[in-house]
């Protein structure tokens, strides 16, 4: 059973074995962003990995895709970007190699704030976004695939439009991974098959997530987009469609309370810090308003009926995830201060408080999830991409 993931340098080097890398842009820190084009088909497919740097499964998938389409391009020219956010990926590399467990992942976790996410800053928000935007403008892809992964749960898919035959295929792919049977994570989605959703419009998304995505931007060219979400861990509760004994509205209200715990975390002693700006500080600064906004959306949603075990599990895990991500981001900030020799009393006291909170919340999550072998995760993403190309 394997769980390791390559970093951005290794992905770029291995992709270069399939074609001449083309520089399409540079990151904010000057890292090259390259693309390899494979095949000679009349239709264009654009596939990119790493839009969120804590989601590295796509780094392996693009390598498997390159190997496959070198032999059979399925009537497409394939434009493959191995990592669109190398700066963010480097801040997660400590856990990429495994072993993959919840605590190790969380202690090495980094995710940018929304205004620094490649996927949500179209058209011109970041150098990385502009690099991806320019490729979309140039190749006007017939198919766009954005490779994502979640933490716990099942595999699911977003389509930019309802394609019944493809939706049927995706819902029945023999992935060996549980299919997500709960609600979608984005507001305004419409489920068309088990685990298959239509990607919501921009106005609906912006209820909870600021910004424009690659899916929305590429739609001007008539692009069909597929977003593939696979989990790092499985948990049998995520597929349990039996009743939970709790009403959906009560689940949402309780989960909103949990998410608001983020606003009740201790304050960071910013005035004592040596480093006054960092990716972690910017990410942490967004955690409280983002949590409050999501909690408000959940409170405003008043679904009827009893929640299934899967629905309750999914919402609970969202709350655990948000709390633990915010807490571990604070710990990385405080550890960084201690690492540069800033041992002021305020820093030490805050570090102790956040460490205790992290331990308590991790224990409260009580995850019994098992890591999913990376070959299954890659196969799930690869089969979905190839199914979309054939549709």
C-alpha positions in Angstrom: 0.0 0.0 0.0 1.6 3.3 -1.1 0.7 6.8 -0.1 3.6 9.0 -1.2 3.4 12.0 -3.5 6.1 13.8 -5.4 6.8 17.5 -5.0 6.7 20.1 -7.8 10.3 19.6 -8.9 9.9 15.9 -9.3 6.6 16.3 -11.2 8.1 18.7 -13.7 11.2 16.5 -14.2 9.2 13.4 -14.8 6.7 15.2 -17.2 9.7 16.3 -19.2 10.2 12.7 -20.3 7.0 12.9 -22.3 7.6 16.2 -24.2 9.5 19.4 -24.3 8.4 21.5 -21.3 7.2 25.0 -22.2 7.5 27.8 -19.7 4.0 29.3 -19.3 4.7 31.6 -16.3 6.4 32.0 -13.0 5.1 32.0 -9.5 5.2 34.9 -7.1 8.5 33.6 -5.7 10.0 33.1 -9.2 9.4 29.4 -9.6 8.8 28.2 -13.2 5.4 26.9 -14.2 5.7 24.6 -17.2 3.4 22.7 -19.5 3.9 19.6 -21.7 1.8 19.0 -24.8 1.3 15.5 -26.0 -0.7 14.1 -29.0 -1.9 15.5 -32.2 -5.7 15.3 -32.0 -7.9 18.0 -33.3 -9.5 18.7 -29.9 -7.7 20.3 -27.1 -7.7 19.0 -23.5 -6.1 21.0 -20.6 -5.4 19.2 -17.4 -3.7 20.7 -14.4 -2.7 19.5 -10.9 -2.1 21.3 -7.6 -4.6 24.1 -7.8 -4.7 23.7 -4.0 -1.3 22.7 -2.7 -2.6 20.4 0.1 -4.2 18.3 -2.7 -1.2 16.4 -4.3 -3.0 13.4 -5.8 -3.1 15.1 -9.2 0.8 15.2 -9.2 0.7 11.5 -9.7 -2.3 11.5 -12.0 -0.8 13.8 -14.6 2.2 11.4 -14.9 -0.1 8.4 -15.5 -2.2 10.5 -17.9 0.9 11.5 -19.9 2.0 7.9 -20.2 -1.4 6.8 -21.4 -2.0 9.6 -24.0 1.5 9.2 -25.4 0.2 5.9 -26.9 -3.4 6.9 -27.5 -4.4 10.6 -27.6 -8.1 9.8 -28.0 -8.4 12.5 -30.7 -7.0 15.2 -28.4 -3.9 17.3 -28.0 -3.2 17.1 -24.3 -1.8 20.1 -22.5 -0.6 19.0 -19.0 0.5 21.3 -16.2 2.1 19.4 -13.4 1.8 22.0 -10.7 0.1 25.4 -11.0 1.1 26.5 -7.4 4.7 25.4 -6.7 5.1 28.0 -3.9 2.2 26.5 -2.0 3.2 23.0 -2.7 6.6 23.5 -1.1 4.9 24.5 2.1 3.2 21.1 2.2 6.1 18.9 1.1 6.9 17.7 4.7 4.0 15.3 4.6 3.9 14.4 0.9 6.3 11.4 1.3 4.2 9.7 4.0 3.3 8.0 6.1 -0.1 9.5 5.6 -2.0 10.0 8.9 -4.3 12.7 10.0 -1.9 14.3 12.6 1.1 14.3 10.3 -0.9 15.8 7.5 -2.3 18.5 9.6 1.0 19.5 11.3 2.5 20.0 7.8 -0.6 21.6 6.3 -0.8 24.8 4.4 -3.6 26.2 2.2 -3.6 29.7 0.9 -6.4 32.2 1.7 -8.9 32.5 -1.1 -7.4 35.6 -2.6 -4.2 33.7 -3.1 -5.7 30.5 -4.6 -5.0 29.9 -8.2 -8.3 28.2 -8.7 -10.4 31.1 -7.3 -8.6 34.3 -8.6 -9.6 34.4 -12.2 -9.0 36.1 -14.4 -6.0 38.2 -13.3 -5.5 37.7 -9.6 -2.1 36.1 -9.3 0.9 35.4 -11.6 0.0 31.7 -11.4 -3.6 32.4 -12.3 -2.6 34.5 -15.2 -0.3 31.7 -16.5 -3.3 29.3 -16.4 -5.6 32.0 -17.9 -3.3 32.6 -20.8 -3.1 28.9 -21.6 -6.9 28.8 -21.6 -7.1 31.8 -23.9 -4.5 30.3 -26.2 -5.8 26.7 -26.6 -9.5 27.3 -25.9 -9.8 23.8 -24.5 -12.7 21.5 -25.5 -12.0 19.7 -22.2 -10.6 21.2 -19.0 -9.8 18.9 -16.0 -8.9 20.4 -12.6 -7.6 17.7 -10.2 -8.5 18.0 -6.6 -8.7 15.9 -3.5 -10.5 16.1 -0.2 -9.6 14.7 3.2 -12.2 12.2 4.4 -15.2 10.8 2.5 -15.8 9.5 -1.0 -15.1 10.3 -4.6 -17.3 12.8 -6.4 -17.3 14.9 -9.6 -18.4 18.3 -10.8 -19.5 18.8 -14.4 -19.8 22.2 -16.0 -23.0 20.9 -17.7 -25.3 17.9 -17.4 -24.1 15.2 -19.7 -26.2 12.2 -18.9 -24.1 9.5 -20.5 -20.9 10.8 -18.9 -22.7 11.2 -15.5 -23.9 7.6 -15.7 -20.3 6.5 -16.5 -18.8 8.4 -13.6 -21.3 7.2 -11.1 -20.5 3.6 -11.9 -16.7 3.7 -12.4 -15.1 0.8 -10.5 -12.7 3.0 -8.6 -12.5 0.8 -5.5 -13.1 4.0 -3.5 -16.4 4.8 -1.8 -18.7 7.1 -3.7 -19.7 10.3 -2.0 -23.4 10.1 -1.2 -23.8 13.3 0.9 -24.2 16.9 -0.1 -21.7 18.7 -2.3 -19.3 21.1 -0.6 -20.1 24.1 -2.9 -23.4 26.0 -2.5 -25.8 26.0 -5.4 -24.8 22.6 -6.8 -27.3 20.2 -8.3 -26.8 16.4 -8.0 -27.5 14.6 -11.2 -26.3 11.1 -10.2 -24.9 9.7 -7.0 -21.6 11.4 -6.5 -22.0 13.6 -9.7 -22.9 17.3 -9.5 -23.3 20.2 -11.9 -20.8 22.9 -11.0 -22.7 25.9 -9.6 -22.9 29.3 -11.3 -20.7 32.1 -10.1 -23.5 33.9 -8.1 -24.3 30.8 -6.2 -20.7 30.0 -5.4 -20.0 33.5 -4.2 -22.4 33.0 -1.3 -19.6 31.1 0.4 -16.5 31.4 -1.8 -15.2 34.7 -3.2 -13.8 34.8 -6.7 -14.1 33.2 -10.1 -12.9 29.7 -10.9 -11.2 28.2 -13.9 -14.5 26.5 -14.7 -16.3 29.8 -14.9 -13.6 31.5 -16.9 -13.2 28.7 -19.5 -16.9 28.6 -20.1 -16.6 31.6 -22.5 -15.0 29.3 -25.0 -17.6 26.6 -24.7 -15.2 24.5 -22.7 -16.6 21.4 -20.9 -15.0 21.2 -17.5 -14.6 18.3 -15.1 -13.5 18.7 -11.5 -12.5 15.5 -9.9 -12.5 15.2 -6.1 -11.0 12.1 -4.4 -10.4 11.6 -0.7 -7.2 10.8 1.1 -8.9 8.7 3.7 -12.0 6.5 3.7 -14.5 6.1 6.5 -17.4 3.8 6.3 -19.8 6.4 7.7 -19.4 8.4 4.5 -21.4 5.8 2.5 -24.0 5.0 5.1 -27.4 6.1 3.8 -29.4 5.0 6.9 -31.0 7.5 9.1 -28.8 9.3 11.7 -31.7 10.1 14.1 -30.9 13.8 13.8 -32.8 16.3 11.7 -30.8 18.0 8.9 -31.6 21.5 10.2 -30.3 20.5 13.6 -27.1 19.0 12.1 -26.4 22.3 10.3 -27.1 24.4 13.4 -24.8 22.3 15.5 -22.0 22.2 12.8 -22.3 26.0 12.5 -21.6 26.3 16.3 -18.5 24.1 15.8 -17.2 26.2 13.0 -17.7 29.3 15.1 -15.1 27.8 17.5 -12.6 29.3 15.1 -13.6 32.8 16.3 -13.2 31.7 19.9 -9.5 30.6 19.4 -6.9 32.5 21.4 -5.5 35.7 19.8 -2.1 35.5 18.2 0.5 37.8 19.9 1.2 39.5 16.6 2.9 42.5 18.2 5.5 40.2 19.6 6.3 38.6 16.2 9.6 39.0 14.3 8.0 38.1 11.0 5.1 40.4 10.3 4.0 38.9 7.0 4.1 35.3 5.7 1.9 32.9 3.8 0.8 31.4 7.1 -0.2 34.8 8.6 -2.2 35.7 5.5 -4.0 32.3 5.6 -4.7 32.6 9.3 -6.1 36.1 8.9 -8.8 34.8 6.6 -9.7 31.8 8.8 -12.0 33.7 11.2 -14.1 35.7 8.6 -14.3 32.7 6.3 -15.5 30.5 9.1 -18.1 33.0 10.2 -19.4 33.3 6.6 -19.7 29.6 6.2 -21.5 29.3 9.5 -23.9 31.9 8.4 -24.6 30.1 5.1 -25.3 26.9 7.1 -27.6 28.6 9.5 -29.6 30.1 6.6 -30.0 26.8 5.0 -33.1 25.0 6.5 -33.4 21.6 4.9 -36.2 19.3 5.9 -36.1 15.7 7.0 -33.7 13.4 8.8 -30.1 13.5 8.0 -28.5 10.3 6.8 -25.4 9.0 8.6 -23.3 10.1 5.6 -24.8 13.6 5.5 -24.1 14.1 9.2 -20.6 12.7 8.9 -19.9 14.9 6.0 -21.0 18.1 7.8 -19.2 17.1 11.0 -16.0 16.5 9.1 -16.3 19.9 7.5 -16.4 21.5 10.9 -13.5 19.4 12.2 -11.5 20.2 9.1 -12.0 24.0 9.4 -11.2 24.1 13.1 -8.1 21.9 12.8 -6.8 23.8 9.7 -7.1 27.1 11.4 -5.4 25.8 14.6 -2.5 24.1 12.9 -1.9 27.2 10.8 -1.5 29.2 14.0 0.9 26.5 15.3 3.1 26.8 12.2 3.2 30.6 12.7 4.2 30.2 16.3 6.7 27.4 15.6 8.3 29.7 13.0 8.7 32.4 15.5 10.3 30.1 17.9 12.5 28.7 15.1 14.0 32.1 14.4 14.8 32.6 18.1 11.7 34.6 19.2 11.0 33.1 22.6 9.1 36.0 24.1 6.6 34.9 26.8 3.6 35.8 24.7 4.8 33.5 21.9 5.5 30.6 24.2 2.1 31.1 26.0 0.2 31.2 22.7 2.0 28.2 21.4 1.0 26.1 24.5 -2.6 27.2 24.2 -2.9 26.4 20.5 -1.2 23.0 21.0 -3.7 22.1 23.7 -6.6 23.2 21.5 -5.2 21.2 18.5 -4.8 18.0 20.6 -8.4 18.4 22.0 -10.0 19.0 18.6 -8.0 16.2 17.0 -9.2 13.8 19.7 -12.8 15.1 19.3 -12.7 14.4 15.6 -12.2 10.7 16.5 -11.3 9.8 12.9 -11.0 6.0 12.3 -10.3 6.7 8.7 -7.9 4.5 6.7 -5.5 6.0 4.0 -6.5 5.0 0.5 -3.7 3.6 -1.6 -2.5 6.2 -4.0 -2.7 3.9 -7.0 -6.5 3.7 -6.5 -6.7 7.5 -6.2 -4.8 8.0 -9.4 -6.8 5.4 -11.2 -10.0 7.1 -10.2 -8.9 10.5 -11.5 -7.4 9.0 -14.7 -10.5 7.0 -15.5 -12.7 10.0 -15.1 -10.5 12.1 -17.4 -10.4 9.5 -20.1 -14.2 9.0 -19.7 -14.7 12.7 -20.3 -12.4 12.7 -23.3 -14.4 9.8 -24.9 -17.8 11.4 -24.2 
